Amino acid sequence: MAEESLIASRLSVAMTTTGMTQITGGNTAISSSPRGIEFYFQIAVLMIGLVGTAANALVLYTLLAFKQHN
């Protein structure tokens, strides 16, 4: 019985230590850096979309101007 109690207390300490490590690791992993990367990624997607839209508009204008569309 004493052996089971000792194992349970060690397990409890191990679980508490692991939980504290995960919490600490989670706090250090969250920083402003991923938000900055996400912001620049959104800007890049927006710019690619705008350039693509402008290119498609130019192609449509050219086709309409020379009346080669079907």
WOZITA-V569898 format. One record per residue. N is the residue number from 0. RES is the residue in three letters. PSI is psi in whole degrees, -180 to 180 (999 if undefined). BURIAL is 1 if it has 24 or more other C-alpha atoms within 12 Angstrom, else 0. D_CENTER is the distance of its C-alpha to the mean C-alpha in Angstrom with 2 decimals. Layout:
<<N | RES | PSI | BURIAL | D_CENTER> <N | RES | PSI | BURIAL | D_CENTER>>
This chain:
<<0 | MET | -41 | 0 | 49.43> <1 | ALA | -33 | 0 | 48.79> <2 | GLU | -40 | 0 | 46.75> <3 | GLU | -38 | 0 | 44.46> <4 | SER | -40 | 0 | 44.05> <5 | LEU | -42 | 0 | 43.16> <6 | ILE | -42 | 0 | 40.55> <7 | ALA | -40 | 0 | 39.05> <8 | SER | -38 | 0 | 38.91> <9 | ARG | -40 | 0 | 37.27> <10 | LEU | -41 | 0 | 34.70> <11 | SER | -43 | 0 | 34.05> <12 | VAL | -41 | 0 | 33.63> <13 | ALA | -42 | 0 | 31.30> <14 | MET | -40 | 0 | 29.10> <15 | THR | -43 | 0 | 29.11> <16 | THR | -43 | 0 | 28.26> <17 | THR | -43 | 0 | 25.37> <18 | GLY | -39 | 0 | 24.04> <19 | MET | -37 | 0 | 24.46> <20 | THR | -42 | 0 | 22.71> <21 | GLN | -40 | 0 | 19.62> <22 | ILE | -45 | 0 | 19.69> <23 | THR | -44 | 0 | 20.25> <24 | GLY | -38 | 0 | 17.57> <25 | GLY | -38 | 0 | 15.05> <26 | ASN | -36 | 0 | 16.39> <27 | THR | -25 | 0 | 16.25> <28 | ALA | -29 | 0 | 12.71> <29 | ILE | 118 | 0 | 11.57> <30 | SER | -179 | 0 | 12.48> <31 | SER | -13 | 0 | 12.35> <32 | SER | -49 | 0 | 10.97> <33 | PRO | -34 | 0 | 7.16> <34 | ARG | -37 | 0 | 8.35> <35 | GLY | -41 | 0 | 10.61> <36 | ILE | -41 | 0 | 8.48> <37 | GLU | -40 | 0 | 6.61> <38 | PHE | -47 | 0 | 10.31> <39 | TYR | -33 | 0 | 11.72> <40 | PHE | -43 | 0 | 9.68> <41 | GLN | -39 | 0 | 10.98> <42 | ILE | -41 | 0 | 14.31> <43 | ALA | -42 | 0 | 14.50> <44 | VAL | -42 | 0 | 14.05> <45 | LEU | -44 | 0 | 16.62> <46 | MET | -41 | 0 | 18.95> <47 | ILE | -41 | 0 | 18.95> <48 | GLY | -43 | 0 | 19.77> <49 | LEU | -43 | 0 | 22.50> <50 | VAL | -41 | 0 | 24.00> <51 | GLY | -42 | 0 | 24.10> <52 | THR | -43 | 0 | 25.76> <53 | ALA | -40 | 0 | 28.23> <54 | ALA | -42 | 0 | 29.08> <55 | ASN | -39 | 0 | 29.77> <56 | ALA | -40 | 0 | 31.89> <57 | LEU | -42 | 0 | 33.83> <58 | VAL | -45 | 0 | 34.57> <59 | LEU | -42 | 0 | 35.74> <60 | TYR | -43 | 0 | 37.87> <61 | THR | -43 | 0 | 39.42> <62 | LEU | -41 | 0 | 40.25> <63 | LEU | -36 | 0 | 41.78> <64 | ALA | -35 | 0 | 43.66> <65 | PHE | 5 | 0 | 45.29> <66 | LYS | 47 | 0 | 45.64> <67 | GLN | 14 | 0 | 44.30> <68 | HIS | 155 | 0 | 42.06> <69 | ASN | 999 | 0 | 43.32>>
